[in-house]
Amino acid sequence: MAAITPDMKVGEIVRNWPETMRVFRSHGLNLQCGGTHSVAFAAGKHGFDLETFLAELNAAVVDPK
């Protein structure tokens, strides 16, 4: 299982696991910030439940669709 954590930067995640981009897009995120913010920051800023968001990201890596 992938270990995407709350403190990882969005850009780092997409570089390491491009398949996660579909999860970010499904939440309306397009990396316009340059991917410099953490997953926790993005979740908080956009009102996402952090644990659910992390689970979706990690699932995309484990079981890409």
Residue frames as a rotation matrix with the C-alpha (Angstrom) as fourth column:
MET 1
0.577 0.817 0.000 0.00
0.817 -0.577 0.000 0.00
0.000 0.000 -1.000 0.00
ALA 2
-0.064 -0.553 0.831 1.18
0.457 -0.756 -0.469 3.49
0.887 0.350 0.301 -0.79
ALA 3
-0.065 -0.035 -0.997 2.03
0.986 -0.156 -0.059 5.74
-0.153 -0.987 0.045 2.06
ILE 4
-0.309 0.076 0.948 0.60
0.344 -0.920 0.186 9.09
0.887 0.383 0.258 1.08
THR 5
-0.295 0.083 -0.952 0.58
0.954 -0.026 -0.298 11.13
-0.050 -0.996 -0.071 4.26
PRO 6
0.684 0.708 -0.177 -0.99
0.708 -0.702 -0.073 14.46
-0.176 -0.076 -0.981 5.26
ASP 7
0.441 -0.576 -0.689 2.32
0.000 -0.767 0.641 16.31
-0.898 -0.283 -0.338 5.21
MET 8
-0.376 -0.574 0.727 3.27
0.730 0.299 0.614 15.30
-0.570 0.762 0.307 1.66
LYS 9
-0.495 0.120 -0.861 3.14
-0.399 -0.911 0.103 18.02
-0.772 0.394 0.499 -0.98
VAL 10
0.555 0.822 0.131 0.54
-0.184 0.275 -0.944 17.64
-0.811 0.499 0.304 -3.70
GLY 11
0.569 -0.392 -0.723 3.16
-0.819 -0.198 -0.538 18.06
0.068 0.898 -0.434 -6.45
GLU 12
-0.540 -0.793 0.282 5.36
-0.828 0.561 -0.006 15.36
-0.154 -0.236 -0.960 -4.92
ILE 13
-0.174 0.578 0.797 2.41
-0.177 0.778 -0.602 12.97
-0.969 -0.246 -0.033 -4.84
VAL 14
0.806 0.544 -0.232 1.49
-0.287 0.017 -0.958 13.57
-0.517 0.839 0.170 -8.49
ARG 15
0.174 -0.827 -0.534 5.12
-0.969 -0.048 -0.241 13.20
0.174 0.560 -0.810 -9.59
ASN 16
-0.719 -0.515 0.466 5.48
-0.632 0.763 -0.133 9.89
-0.288 -0.390 -0.875 -7.73
TRP 17
-0.616 0.618 0.488 2.01
0.518 0.785 -0.340 8.56
-0.593 0.043 -0.804 -8.50
PRO 18
-0.962 0.203 -0.181 0.52
-0.271 -0.705 0.656 10.24
0.006 0.680 0.733 -11.61
GLU 19
-0.546 0.800 -0.249 -2.62
0.465 0.537 0.704 8.12
0.697 0.269 -0.665 -11.24
THR 20
-0.397 0.390 -0.831 -3.57
0.842 -0.205 -0.499 10.25
-0.365 -0.898 -0.247 -8.21
MET 21
-0.991 -0.006 -0.136 -4.24
-0.045 -0.928 0.370 13.21
-0.129 0.373 0.919 -10.51
ARG 22
-0.485 0.873 -0.056 -7.73
0.167 0.155 0.974 11.85
0.859 0.463 -0.221 -11.20
VAL 23
-0.001 0.447 -0.894 -8.49
0.985 0.155 0.076 12.02
0.172 -0.881 -0.441 -7.46
PHE 24
-0.668 -0.293 -0.684 -7.29
0.461 -0.885 -0.070 15.61
-0.585 -0.362 0.726 -7.25
ARG 25
-0.946 0.322 0.020 -9.34
-0.159 -0.520 0.839 16.53
0.281 0.791 0.543 -10.32
SER 26
-0.291 0.893 -0.345 -12.44
0.588 0.451 0.671 14.80
0.755 -0.008 -0.656 -8.95
HIS 27
0.116 0.262 -0.958 -12.20
0.951 -0.308 0.031 17.23
-0.287 -0.915 -0.285 -6.02
GLY 28
0.904 0.330 0.272 -11.73
0.414 -0.833 -0.366 20.24
0.106 0.443 -0.890 -8.28
LEU 29
0.510 -0.805 -0.302 -7.98
-0.145 -0.427 0.893 20.57
-0.848 -0.411 -0.335 -7.69
ASN 30
0.972 -0.108 0.207 -5.78
0.222 0.164 -0.961 21.29
0.070 0.981 0.184 -10.69
LEU 31
0.246 -0.937 -0.249 -2.37
0.924 0.149 0.352 22.03
-0.292 -0.316 0.902 -9.15
GLN 32
0.646 0.067 0.760 -2.72
0.433 -0.853 -0.293 25.69
0.628 0.518 -0.580 -10.03
CYS 33
0.935 -0.312 0.171 -0.76
-0.319 -0.524 0.790 26.40
-0.157 -0.793 -0.589 -6.84
GLY 34
0.192 -0.903 -0.384 2.17
-0.823 0.066 -0.565 24.52
0.535 0.424 -0.730 -8.36
GLY 35
0.556 0.108 -0.824 1.68
0.129 0.968 0.214 21.58
0.821 -0.225 0.524 -6.04
THR 36
-0.415 -0.854 0.315 3.53
-0.137 -0.284 -0.949 23.32
0.900 -0.437 0.001 -3.22
HIS 37
-0.093 0.464 0.881 0.91
-0.967 -0.253 0.031 22.76
0.237 -0.849 0.472 -0.52
SER 38
-0.938 -0.230 0.260 0.46
-0.313 0.884 -0.348 19.66
-0.149 -0.408 -0.901 1.60
VAL 39
-0.580 0.763 -0.284 -2.47
0.356 0.552 0.754 17.30
0.732 0.336 -0.592 1.35
ALA 40
-0.301 0.455 -0.838 -3.59
0.938 -0.018 -0.347 18.47
-0.172 -0.890 -0.421 4.80
PHE 41
-0.730 -0.003 -0.683 -3.54
0.013 -1.000 -0.010 22.10
-0.683 -0.016 0.730 3.67
ALA 42
-0.886 0.393 -0.245 -5.49
-0.302 -0.090 0.949 21.31
0.351 0.915 0.198 0.48
ALA 43
-0.440 0.748 -0.497 -8.09
0.693 0.635 0.343 19.30
0.572 -0.193 -0.797 2.39
GLY 44
-0.348 0.262 -0.900 -8.53
0.792 -0.431 -0.432 22.03
-0.501 -0.863 -0.058 4.99
LYS 45
-0.842 -0.052 -0.537 -8.69
-0.152 -0.932 0.328 24.86
-0.518 0.358 0.777 2.48
HIS 46
-0.732 0.540 -0.414 -11.29
-0.486 0.010 0.874 23.10
0.477 0.841 0.255 0.33
GLY 47
-0.109 0.751 0.651 -13.29
-0.987 -0.005 -0.159 21.54
-0.116 -0.660 0.742 3.16
PHE 48
0.202 0.123 -0.972 -12.45
-0.433 0.901 0.024 17.90
0.878 0.416 0.236 2.44
ASP 49
0.896 0.002 0.443 -12.36
-0.394 0.461 0.795 15.28
-0.203 -0.887 0.414 5.15
LEU 50
0.102 -0.979 -0.177 -8.63
-0.993 -0.111 0.040 14.59
-0.059 0.172 -0.983 5.40
GLU 51
-0.398 -0.274 0.875 -8.88
-0.412 0.906 0.097 10.89
-0.820 -0.322 -0.474 6.24
THR 52
0.543 0.679 0.494 -11.31
0.215 0.457 -0.863 10.23
-0.812 0.575 0.102 3.38
PHE 53
0.828 -0.296 -0.477 -9.15
-0.558 -0.526 -0.642 12.23
-0.061 0.797 -0.600 0.95
LEU 54
-0.210 -0.959 0.188 -6.02
-0.933 0.254 0.254 10.31
-0.291 -0.122 -0.949 1.99
ALA 55
-0.147 0.236 0.960 -7.86
-0.057 0.967 -0.247 7.01
-0.987 -0.091 -0.129 1.61
GLU 56
0.867 0.496 0.036 -8.92
0.040 0.004 -0.999 7.96
-0.496 0.868 -0.017 -1.93
LEU 57
0.500 -0.761 -0.413 -5.38
-0.865 -0.412 -0.287 8.97
0.048 0.501 -0.864 -2.86
ASN 58
-0.434 -0.697 0.571 -3.87
-0.738 0.639 0.219 5.80
-0.517 -0.326 -0.791 -1.44
ALA 59
0.208 0.595 0.777 -6.56
0.088 0.779 -0.620 3.65
-0.974 0.197 0.110 -3.09
ALA 60
0.887 0.097 -0.452 -5.73
-0.403 -0.316 -0.859 5.23
-0.226 0.944 -0.241 -6.47
VAL 61
-0.035 -0.983 -0.181 -2.16
-0.998 0.043 -0.044 4.06
0.051 0.179 -0.982 -6.06
VAL 62
-0.539 -0.140 0.830 -3.07
-0.431 0.893 -0.129 0.57
-0.723 -0.428 -0.542 -4.85
ASP 63
-0.272 0.583 0.765 -5.91
0.671 0.685 -0.284 -0.01
-0.690 0.436 -0.578 -7.28
PRO 64
-0.724 -0.025 -0.689 -5.72
-0.321 -0.872 0.369 2.43
-0.611 0.488 0.623 -10.21
LYS 65
0.053 0.825 0.562 -8.85
0.529 0.455 -0.717 2.48
-0.847 0.335 -0.412 -12.33
